[in-house]
């Protein structure tokens, strides 16, 4: 994977941040649930959340392809931190494309630079709109604001001082998407049950009780929601592929390293490094081409690429663990961690089963 999508100065800063601030704490993130706040702040200074954001808002004025590359580079060292990078950059993406200038002007520069950390709680809404589950947040219009109640079981990259972006259904029909600034009255955060991995991602249960959301914090009102979601969805999905690319590439490197001493027996395993590299290069080229098209890219192609990222990341991580042998079963071995990270890529919304459902629906629609 090349680094030619990012200008040299930013690339140098990005590499230094990853090597100096992230690599030494990867085990603590994975094993102790350490939230890498300092690294995220440094990454924000390097433009790591704002590759596709205009310079007027503190961004690099590049494109989604560059943002995918940033996430992939982080993912080569730590899948949890790559996910956090995706969360933060997605929130910047949402704020950039709102038709309502007040929340964009209020929050975007701070989110893009990482001085205001932000979590995206869109999983429930996205699954609801795909016919998978009920929506959990509900609201009603109240003057020039909305009154919202409900709970979301898992929202990542959040904490008491973080912005949160979520969506709710309205009692008179339609949906809204909105931002909850830090310390919003009526918002309560609770710890989740322990996960098998990704414990350092600031993932919490969030509960809203009669929360007042003023129009100044609304990214999309009901009459704007469909068009808004259609605009942000390509970037939302495509940038997730960066997590898979990074984890899979690191897994390929593990295979190569293990084969220095054990190629004589590892040659009998499936998914060899050379095969995986060809598949990774193909996926990367496809993903970056779609990212260059952004909102003009066919949704079916985007969904297929995201599904392929899940499948390929799982194959690469499993092969790396098998190539490592008994060492790959040790908790401290990176192949063991990447097995859990790869599973997350296939589970996080849109999960592999969700993607295949949407792909099937679109394919049937086209066939008809």
C-alpha positions, 0 to 999 in steps of 0.5 A: 500500500503506497502513501502517495495519497497524502502530501509529504509533510502530513505523511511525515507527521502521521508516521511519527505520531503512529510510531511514537504515540500509538505503537508503544501503547497498542497492548494497553489499548487491547488488553487494558482498554486504554483509550488513546486520547493523546494519540488521537489529539496528535492525529488531529493535529496531523490532519488525520481526521480531515483529509476530505475536509476543506482548509477553511474548516481546518482540513487538508482539502484532499479527498475520501481516498486520502482519508481511507489511506490514513485509517489504513495506516493506523490500522496496520498498527492498531485496529481499535485506533483505526476504528476511532479514526473512522469515528472521528472522521465520519463525524467531520464528514457528517458536519461538512455535508449538513445543509444547516450552517449553524452546527457546521460552523459551530463544530466542524473545525474542532472535530476536524482538528481533533480538539473536540472528540466525537462519536457517531451513534448511527448504527441503530438508525442505519440498521433500522432503515435497512429493515433489521431492527427498531429505531431506539431514539424517538422525539417530537417537535417542541417549538424551535427544538426537538424533545428526544428520549431513548437509549443506544446500547453501543456508541463509540468514541464518546465520553463526558467531554465528547460530541455525539451524533445520532438520529431519531424518529419523530412521532409525526413521521420522518427522522432527524439527525443531530449533534449532542454537545458535551454535558447535554442535560438529560444524557447519561453514559453507562459502561457496557459489558466487556468485549472480547476486543476493541475495549479501548474505543470509548464504547458506552451505553448512552441514554437520553431522557427528555433531551432538548435538541435545539435547531442549532444542533440539527444536521438534518430535519425530517424534510432533509433527512433522506437526501442528507443520508444519501449524501453521507452514506458513500463516505460512511461505508467506504472509509470503513474499508480503511480499517480492513485494509490496514489489519489485512496488510499487517496480517500479510506481513505476519505471514511473510515474517513467519515464513522466514523460518517456517515456509517449509510447513506453512506452504501447505496452508491456505491464503498465502501472502502472495495470494492475499497481496493480489486480492488486497491490491485489487480491493484497494484499487477498487475502493480508492476509485470509488472514493474518488467518485464519492457520491457519484459511485454506485451504491451497489459497488460500494456495498460489494467493496465493503463486504469484500473488505470484511471477507478478506480481512477475516481470511488474512487474519486467520491465515496469519494466526495459522502461519504463526502456529502456537505463538499466534495463540498467545494473547501478546502476539499481534496475530491473536489481536488481529483475529479479534480486530478482523471479526470486528470489521465484519460485525461493525455496522454495516455488518457482513450480514447487513451488507449481504442483505442490502446487496441482495435487495439491490441486485433483485431490484436491478434484475426486475 
